[in-house]
Amino acid sequence: MSSEFPLLEGQGLYASDIIGDGDCLFRSFSDQLYGHQDRATTIRLRTTSYMRRHSSYFKLFLSVPPPTRKTRSSSSTTLPNEDTIDRVFQDHIKRMEKPGVYGDNLEIVAFARCYGVDVKIYQREFAYLVSGERDVGEESDDDGAGNSMLGKEEPVVGERKVMHIAYHDWEHYSSVRNIDGPHKGLPNVSPKPLTKEGRQKQQKVLEEGVVIMPWMEDVVEKSLPGDCIVTKQKIREALEKSKGDVGLAIAFGG
């Protein structure tokens, strides 16, 4: 059983290979929706366009630093004004529209609402669902050419399609597929019920598995020869292989 995603393997699923070029979140969505990674740019731009049209909702989730003052007592707190919040939001959208910029939870929520789907995110020890339910009265998004994706009626819970993606600790997203296939084309993800034996195996892996910390990856990366080009994923694999022994991982990496 995989030490990275015992939860996935216990349900007959795995995290498929997705190109790690900063577009991994949108590539994963593309694989879930279309069976390949090629629509990542389209999905990115539709998602950010949706965020612009519903800025009043998405602004609520942005972290906006308070304004700085030359003199301010430690007890006084000044909240950012609307202009500042709007500027931070617009800057975020402009940055997110560019290829190679990593998407995160905010973009997952926007994608779910834009496409009218639920998104299930798997991590090592748990999974959670982001609902694609929209505000009352909000019509379904279209494809940019006036063609509705899902019709005007909001699908109810249980009827919305579920997109399955996995989040790796090394800041990477993958599309989830069935171990039994298909491995190409539409994934048609069908999680299997976790058996008692599977749950026991999962618990054993979680207890025995090595937790790889970011500082370990940094040490290995900085210790490799300058002409040695190794991806974050390969560094993590080396650390897992060496059971967290940084020195041994450096030997594997070199």
C-alpha positions as CSV (number, residue, x, y, z in Angstrom):
1,M,0.0,0.0,0.0
2,S,1.3,3.5,-0.9
3,S,2.8,5.4,2.0
4,E,1.8,8.7,0.4
5,F,-1.9,8.0,-0.2
6,P,-3.0,4.9,1.8
7,L,-6.5,6.4,1.8
8,L,-6.6,6.3,-2.0
9,E,-5.2,2.8,-2.4
10,G,-7.6,1.5,0.2
11,Q,-10.5,2.6,-2.1
12,G,-9.0,1.2,-5.3
13,L,-7.7,4.5,-6.5
14,Y,-4.3,6.2,-7.3
15,A,-2.9,9.6,-8.0
16,S,-2.0,9.7,-11.7
17,D,0.9,11.5,-13.2
18,I,0.2,15.2,-13.9
19,I,2.8,17.6,-15.3
20,G,4.3,19.7,-12.5
21,D,4.6,23.1,-14.3
22,G,2.5,25.2,-12.0
23,D,-0.7,24.3,-14.0
24,C,-1.1,21.0,-12.1
25,L,-4.4,22.0,-10.5
26,F,-6.0,22.9,-13.8
27,R,-4.4,20.0,-15.6
28,S,-6.0,17.7,-13.0
29,F,-9.4,19.3,-13.5
30,S,-8.9,18.9,-17.3
31,D,-8.1,15.2,-16.9
32,Q,-11.2,14.7,-14.7
33,L,-13.5,16.6,-17.1
34,Y,-12.1,15.6,-20.5
35,G,-9.8,12.7,-20.0
36,H,-6.6,14.6,-20.8
37,Q,-4.5,17.6,-19.5
38,D,-4.8,19.8,-22.6
39,R,-7.7,22.0,-21.5
40,A,-5.9,23.4,-18.5
41,T,-5.5,26.9,-19.9
42,T,-9.2,27.1,-20.9
43,I,-10.2,25.9,-17.4
44,R,-7.9,28.4,-15.7
45,L,-9.3,31.4,-17.7
46,R,-12.9,30.3,-17.2
47,T,-12.3,29.9,-13.5
48,T,-10.7,33.3,-13.1
49,S,-13.4,34.9,-15.3
50,Y,-16.0,33.5,-12.9
51,M,-14.1,34.9,-10.0
52,R,-14.1,38.4,-11.6
53,R,-17.9,38.2,-12.2
54,H,-18.5,37.1,-8.6
55,S,-15.8,39.3,-7.0
56,S,-18.0,40.3,-4.0
57,Y,-18.0,36.6,-2.9
58,F,-14.4,35.7,-3.5
59,K,-13.0,38.9,-2.0
60,L,-14.2,37.6,1.4
61,F,-11.6,34.8,1.3
62,L,-8.6,36.9,0.4
63,S,-5.9,37.7,3.0
64,V,-5.5,41.5,2.9
65,P,-2.8,43.1,5.1
66,P,-3.9,46.1,7.1
67,P,-2.6,49.5,6.0
68,T,0.7,50.6,7.5
69,R,1.0,53.8,9.4
70,K,4.1,55.8,10.4
71,T,2.8,56.1,14.0
72,R,0.4,53.6,15.4
73,S,-0.2,52.5,19.0
74,S,-0.1,48.7,19.6
75,S,-3.7,48.8,20.6
76,S,-5.1,50.4,17.5
77,T,-6.2,48.3,14.5
78,T,-7.1,49.7,11.1
79,L,-9.0,47.5,8.7
80,P,-8.2,47.6,4.9
81,N,-10.6,49.7,3.0
82,E,-12.6,48.6,-0.1
83,D,-10.1,50.1,-2.5
84,T,-7.3,48.1,-1.0
85,I,-9.3,44.9,-1.0
86,D,-10.3,45.4,-4.6
87,R,-6.7,46.1,-5.6
88,V,-5.4,43.0,-3.9
89,F,-8.2,40.9,-5.5
90,Q,-7.5,42.3,-9.0
91,D,-3.8,41.6,-8.5
92,H,-4.6,38.1,-7.5
93,I,-6.8,37.5,-10.5
94,K,-4.2,39.0,-12.9
95,R,-1.5,36.7,-11.5
96,M,-3.8,33.7,-11.5
97,E,-4.6,34.2,-15.2
98,K,-1.0,33.6,-16.1
99,P,0.2,30.1,-17.0
100,G,2.4,28.4,-14.5
101,V,0.9,30.1,-11.4
102,Y,-0.2,27.6,-8.8
103,G,-3.9,27.5,-7.9
104,D,-5.1,26.7,-4.4
105,N,-8.3,26.3,-2.4
106,L,-9.8,29.6,-3.6
107,E,-9.5,28.4,-7.2
108,I,-10.9,25.0,-6.3
109,V,-14.0,26.7,-4.9
110,A,-14.3,28.9,-8.0
111,F,-13.9,26.0,-10.4
112,A,-16.5,24.0,-8.5
113,R,-19.1,26.8,-8.6
114,C,-18.2,27.7,-12.2
115,Y,-18.6,24.2,-13.6
116,G,-21.4,23.2,-11.2
117,V,-19.5,20.2,-9.9
118,D,-18.3,19.0,-6.5
119,V,-14.5,18.5,-6.0
120,K,-13.2,15.8,-3.6
121,I,-9.6,16.5,-2.5
122,Y,-7.6,13.5,-1.1
123,Q,-4.7,14.0,1.2
124,R,-2.6,11.4,3.0
125,E,-4.9,10.8,6.0
126,F,-8.2,12.3,5.0
127,A,-10.4,13.7,2.1
128,Y,-12.8,16.6,2.0
129,L,-15.4,17.8,-0.4
130,V,-15.8,21.3,-1.9
131,S,-19.4,21.8,-3.0
132,G,-20.2,23.4,-6.4
133,E,-23.5,24.7,-5.1
134,R,-24.2,28.2,-6.3
135,D,-26.2,31.1,-4.8
136,V,-29.9,30.9,-5.2
137,G,-30.9,32.4,-8.6
138,E,-27.5,32.1,-10.1
139,E,-27.5,30.6,-13.5
140,S,-25.0,28.0,-14.7
141,D,-21.9,29.3,-16.4
142,D,-21.4,28.9,-20.1
143,D,-18.4,28.0,-22.2
144,G,-17.8,31.6,-23.4
145,A,-19.7,31.1,-26.6
146,G,-23.2,31.2,-24.9
147,N,-23.4,27.5,-24.6
148,S,-24.6,26.4,-21.2
149,M,-22.5,23.8,-19.5
150,L,-25.1,22.2,-17.3
151,G,-28.4,24.0,-17.9
152,K,-30.0,26.7,-15.9
153,E,-31.2,24.6,-13.0
154,E,-28.8,24.0,-10.1
155,P,-28.0,20.3,-9.7
156,V,-28.9,19.1,-6.2
157,V,-26.5,17.4,-3.9
158,G,-25.9,13.9,-5.0
159,E,-26.6,14.8,-8.7
160,R,-23.6,17.0,-9.3
161,K,-20.6,15.2,-10.8
162,V,-17.6,14.8,-8.5
163,M,-14.1,15.6,-9.6
164,H,-11.5,13.6,-7.7
165,I,-8.0,15.1,-7.2
166,A,-5.1,14.4,-4.8
167,Y,-2.9,17.0,-3.1
168,H,0.7,16.0,-2.5
169,D,2.7,17.5,0.4
170,W,5.1,18.9,-2.1
171,E,2.6,21.4,-3.4
172,H,1.4,19.4,-6.3
173,Y,-2.1,18.2,-7.5
174,S,-2.8,15.0,-9.4
175,S,-5.9,13.6,-11.0
176,V,-7.3,10.5,-9.3
177,R,-8.0,7.4,-11.3
178,N,-9.1,3.8,-10.6
179,I,-6.3,1.3,-10.1
180,D,-8.2,-1.0,-12.4
181,G,-8.5,1.7,-15.0
182,P,-9.2,3.3,-17.3
183,H,-5.8,4.9,-17.3
184,K,-6.5,7.1,-20.3
185,G,-9.6,9.0,-21.4
186,L,-12.3,9.9,-19.0
187,P,-11.4,8.5,-15.6
188,N,-14.9,7.5,-14.5
189,V,-13.7,7.4,-10.9
190,S,-15.5,4.7,-8.8
191,P,-14.2,4.5,-5.2
192,K,-14.6,1.1,-3.6
193,P,-15.9,0.7,0.0
194,L,-13.0,0.5,2.4
195,T,-13.0,-3.1,3.9
196,K,-12.0,-3.9,7.4
197,E,-8.7,-5.4,6.1
198,G,-8.1,-2.4,4.0
199,R,-8.7,-0.1,6.9
200,Q,-6.2,-2.1,9.0
201,K,-3.5,-1.9,6.3
202,Q,-4.2,1.9,5.9
203,Q,-3.7,2.4,9.7
204,K,-0.5,0.4,9.6
205,V,0.9,2.5,6.8
206,L,-0.1,5.7,8.5
207,E,1.6,4.6,11.7
208,E,4.8,3.3,10.0
209,G,5.0,5.9,7.2
210,V,7.7,8.6,7.3
211,V,6.5,12.2,7.3
212,I,8.7,14.2,5.0
213,M,9.1,17.8,6.2
214,P,9.9,20.7,3.8
215,W,13.2,21.3,5.6
216,M,14.3,17.8,4.6
217,E,13.6,18.5,1.0
218,D,15.5,21.9,1.2
219,V,18.6,20.2,2.8
220,V,18.7,17.5,0.1
221,E,18.2,20.0,-2.7
222,K,20.9,22.4,-1.5
223,S,23.4,19.5,-0.9
224,L,23.2,18.2,-4.4
225,P,26.0,19.1,-7.0
226,G,25.2,22.3,-9.0
227,D,25.0,20.3,-12.2
228,C,22.5,17.8,-10.7
229,I,19.0,18.8,-11.7
230,V,16.4,16.9,-9.6
231,T,12.7,17.6,-9.2
232,K,10.9,18.0,-5.9
233,Q,9.1,14.8,-6.6
234,K,12.4,12.8,-7.0
235,I,13.8,14.4,-3.8
236,R,10.6,13.3,-1.9
237,E,10.8,9.8,-3.4
238,A,14.5,9.6,-2.3
239,L,13.6,10.7,1.2
240,E,10.8,8.1,1.4
241,K,13.1,5.4,0.1
242,S,15.6,6.3,2.8
243,K,12.9,6.5,5.5
244,G,13.7,10.2,6.2
245,D,17.5,9.8,6.4
246,V,18.6,13.0,4.7
247,G,22.2,11.8,4.2
248,L,21.1,8.7,2.5
249,A,18.6,10.6,0.4
250,I,21.4,12.9,-0.9
251,A,23.3,9.8,-1.9
252,F,20.2,8.5,-3.8
253,G,19.6,11.9,-5.4
254,G,23.2,12.4,-6.6
